[in-house]
Amino acid sequence: MRIGVPREIKPQEFRVGLMPDGVRELVAHGHEVVVESGAGLGIDAADADYQEAGATILDGADAVFAQADMIIKVKEPQAAERARLRPDHVLFTYLHLAPDVPQTNELIASGAVCIAYETITDAQGGLPLLKPMSQVAGRLSVQAGTRALERAQGGRGLLLGGVPGVAPARVVVIGGGVVGENAVEMALGLGADVAVLDRNPVVLERLAHRFGSALTTLYASRATLERAVVDADMVVGAVLVAGAGAPKLVTRDMVARMRKGTVLVDVAIDQGGCFETSHPTTHHDPTYVVDGVVHYCVANMPGAVPLTSTQALTNATLPYVLRLADQGWREALKADPHLRRGLNVAGGAVTCEPVAEAQGLSYTPAERVLAA
């Protein structure tokens, strides 16, 4: 199979779909890899590094899409990239379709096979290709929120951990999954007063066991959530419903009642955001203010640390890329029900039920597509 790696064109996105080491593995399996010139510059990987690994360097995304059977990316395809997709293409990347009607419609129209990293599961019920970027985003959320708390950035002027004789900032993390756990770890490490909310008692028990009395664990009832966020100095939104839009847990009214300079970090923004006042921002212009409350809603947070992120992502995705390339997408999906859950759009049909429900579209089970 011929695998194509285009340069990412989303604003301030410096990651790349494959490290040179990943290219080497694919070539060793007998596959061809074509890489757009300059695709790896954001991670200090020159064209020569990819050539040494066995890739062919092509000028421009048009050439990559024209020659490739499978396209490996990081972020959802932008409009210009969607226009290049053909029915014989396999697209393997993050898609986050639920809140993105234009992307969904254009992927349907393309006829391509579109497999989303974020809906592939594992035997334990986890999301193995979302996990590494969730770890990065969870850690970055506190790092970014700490910066936004500074007075010069519009924040309350708080040092997250305080100093002797001065209380630390209060950090509330909504959601105790991978993002939330990593946010908790960072915030506690910096000395903050941290509470985490979740509706799964098993999750709360796990976090309480790991972090002990340093962490306050709260069941996320409406009343408890409201009290916690209104009293917080920083709120990290770390909720996830796989494949679906994020629930709006923090209302506009709650935001209006927060202290001026409070910071909200919405890690769920890729799925539409979990604060009613959220809208996507970029690394170039990461924050905005609503009712005196600073919002950080960068939609590709791990892109700020592309070398770490690309290494972690390639480690996770490469076994799946090899499976798709070695077996072909149809046989690979037939053989693995967890990989099959990654199929979001194929042959003009929506094959991810949460996406279909979110957009009011007809749902076609992946098994029906594979049997056709």
N, C-alpha and C positions, 0 to 999 in steps of 0.2 A: 504494500500500500504506500501511496505517496502522502506524507503528512506535511501540512503547511503551517508555518508560524508567522503570522503577520505582526507588524508593529502595532502596539496599542495606541489608539487615537483619542480615547476619552481624555478630557482636560486633566493635566497633572497626573496622568497614569503612567508610571515608570516601570511597572512589572512587565514580564514577558511570559508567554505560555509555557516555554520549556527552557531549562538551563542547558548549556552545552553538554553536560553529563547525561541529561535525558536524551539528547540527540544521539549520543554515542550508543546508548542502550538500544534505541530503535534501529539504528544502522546495523548493530550486531545481530538483530533479529531478521535482517534481510529487507528492511523497509528503506524507502527514500525519504529524506527530509529536505524541504525547501524553506528557507528563512528569508524574510524581507530584510534588506540591508538596513542596518541601524536598529533592528528590533531589540537588541540587547544592551543598547548604550545606557539605559537607565539603571542597569545592574553591573555596569563596567565590563560587559561581555562584548568584545569587538567581533566584527564579522569574521575575522581570522580565527577566533576561538571556536566559532560554530563550524567553520570550514575544516579546522583540525579535527573536530569531532565527527566529521563526515557529511555535513550538510552542504547543500548548494545554496549560494546566496543569490537572491533575485532582486532586481530594482523595482520597487513599488508593490503595493498590495494587489493591484490588478493581476500581476504576473503570478503571485502566490495563489490567489483564489482560482486563477485559470488552470494552474497545473495540479493543485492538490485534490486528493479524494477526501481527506479529513482535515478540518481546520481546528487547530488548538489555540485557544485564547485564554485571557483572564477575565476581562469584563464583557458585559453583554455587547453584542455587535451594534455599532452605531449605524445610523441610516445609510451612510455610504457603503458600509460593509454588508448590510442586509441586502442592498441592491445587487451585490456580487454573488449572492448565494444561488445555487442551482439545485434542482431536484436530486441530483446524484451526490450532493455534498453531505458529509456528516460534520456537524458543528458540535464541538465539545468545549464548554466554557460555563462560567456563571451566567445565568439568564435573569433570575428574579422577575418573572413575567407577571405575577399577580397584579401589581399596580401599574403595569406598563402596557396599555392597550395598543399604542402604535407599533411597538416592537412585536407583540403577539400577532397582530394582523399581518405584518410584513413577513414574519417567519412562516405563518400559514400560507401566505401567497407564494413564498419561495419554493414550497414543496420539499425543502431540505429536511433531513433527519437532525433534530436539535436535542442534544442530551445535556442536561443541566447538572453541574457539579453539586449544587446545593440540595437536590432531592434524592441523590443516591444514598442508600442506607447500608447498614451493616447488620450482622447477626444479633448484635446487642441493642438494636433499635437506634443507634447513633447515626450521625451524618458525617462520614469520614472525610469527605472532601470539603465540607464547610468548616470542619473543626480547626484546621491550621490557621485559616484566616480569622476565625472567631477568636482564637487565642491571641493573635496579633491585635485585632480590633479591641478586644477587652482590655488589654494592657495599654494600648494607645489611648483608649477613652479617658482613662484617669490622667495620663500624661497630658493630653490635650485640655481636659477640664481644669487641671491644675494651672496651666498657663492662662486659661480664660478667666480664672478667678482673680488674676492680678488686676489691680485698679486700672493700669494703663490699657488693658484689654476690655474694659467695661465691667469687670467683675467686682466683687465686694471688697477686694483687697486683702484676702485671706491667704495665709500660708497653710497648706493642707494639714501639716502635722503640728502646727502651732510651735510654741517654744515653752520651756519651763515657766509655769505661772500663767500661761495663756492657753485657753482651750483650743483643741484642734478643730478643723472644719468637719461638718457633718455630711457624710456621703451616703446616699441611698441608691442602691442598685436594684432595679426592677428586673427580676428574672435570674434564676440560679443555674442556668445552663453553662455552656463553655464560655461564652462571652462574660456572663455575670461572675463566674468563679474567678476568671482571670482579672476582672476589674476589682473584685474584692481583694485578691492577693496583692495587687499593686497599691490600692488605697490603704490597706492595713500596713503594708511595708513602708509607706510614707508617713505613717503615724496618725491617719485620720480616724475619726469616730465613724464606724461603718455599720450600716444595716442593710440586709438583703431581704427582698420580698419574693415569695413564690407561692403557687397554689398546690404544689406537690410536696406533701409531708416527707416523702423519701428524699427529695432534693434538699430540703431544709435540714433533715437529719444528717445527711452526708456532709453538708457545709459546716454544720455545727461540730461534727466530729473532727473535721479537718482543721478548722481554725479556732476551735475552743471558745472560751469566754470573751476573746477579743472581738468577736463578731456577734452582732445582734441579728437573730433570724426571726422573721415575721411572716405569718400567713397573710397572703395578699387579698384580704377582703377589701371591699370598696372603702369602708371607713378607715381601716388601717393604712391603706395606700394613701388616701387623702391626707391624713394626719402626718404621715412620714414625709411626703414630698413637699408639703407646704412649709415644713419646719427645716428642710434641708438647705445646705449651702451648695451642694452639687447633686444632681440626679443623673444616673446613667441608665438609659433605656436599653435593656438587653433581652427583650422578649423575642420569641420566634415561634411561629406556627409554620412548619415545613411546607414550602410551596405556596402558602397563602399570604394574604396581606396581613400586616401587623395590626393587632387591636389597638385602638386609641385609648390608652389607659389613663393618661394625664390630660385632663380637659383644659380648655381655654380658661374656665373659671378658676381652676387650681393655679394655673400660671399667673393669673391676675392677682392672686392672693399671696404669691411668693414675695420674699424680700427682694428689693432691687439689687441687682448684681449677682443673684443666684445663677448658677450655670446648669444648663440641660445639655447632655450629650446623648444624641439619639443614634445608637448603633444599629437600630432596626430600620434606618432610613431607606436602605435598599429595597425593603419590602413595604414601603409607604410610610414608615415611621410610627412610633407609638405615642407621640405627643400630638395633640390636635393642632398645635401651632408650628409643627415641623414642616420644613420643605428642604429639598436637597441643596447643599452648598458644595464648594470645591476647596481644595487645598489653597488655592490662590486667594479666595475670599471665604474663609471657613465659618464665620459667625455672623449673626444678626441679632437684633434685640426686639423682643415683644414684651410690652408692659414692664420694661426695665429688666427683663430676664434674658440673659445671654444664651443663645442657642448655637450649639456646634452640631452640624448635621452633614458632615462630609460623607458623600455616598461611596467613596472608595478609600476609606481610612487606611487600610494596609498599604496603599500606594505610596504613602509617605516614607515607608521603609522597604523599598522594593527589593533590595538584595535579600534581606531576611525573609520577606514574604514569598519571593519567587523560589528560594531554596525550599522553604516549607511546603509550598504548593506543589512543586515538582515531585518532592518525596511522596506526597499523597496521591497525585494524579497518575504518575507514570505507570503503576501496575495496571490501571484501567485503560490507559492509552495503549499499552502493549496488548491487552486482551482484545480491544476493539480492532487493532491493526492485525493481529495474528489470526483472529477467528472471523473477522468481518463483523459489522455492527449487528446484523440480524442474528447470527449464531451466538455471538457473545451475550446479547440480551436474552435470547431464549434460554441460555444455560445458567444465567445468574439473575434471580428475581430481585436482588438488591440493586444491581446495575440497571435492571429494567425500570426501576422506579425513577431513574434519571431521565427517561424519555419524556419530554414535555410536548414536543410537536413533531409530527412525522407525516409526510405525504399529504399535507394540507389539513391534518386533523390534530386537535388538541388532545394529548394523551395523559395529561396531568390533571386529576380531578379538582384539586384546590384552585388551579388556574382557571379552569372552565367555570367553576362556581363563582369565583371572584369577578369574572367578566361576563357572566351570563351566556356562555358559549356551550355548544354541544360537546359532550365528552365522549371520546372513543378509547376504550381500554387498550393499553399497549399490546396485550395478547392478541387482540383482533387485528391490529396492524401487522404483527409478526406472522400471523397465520395467513395473511392475504398473499 
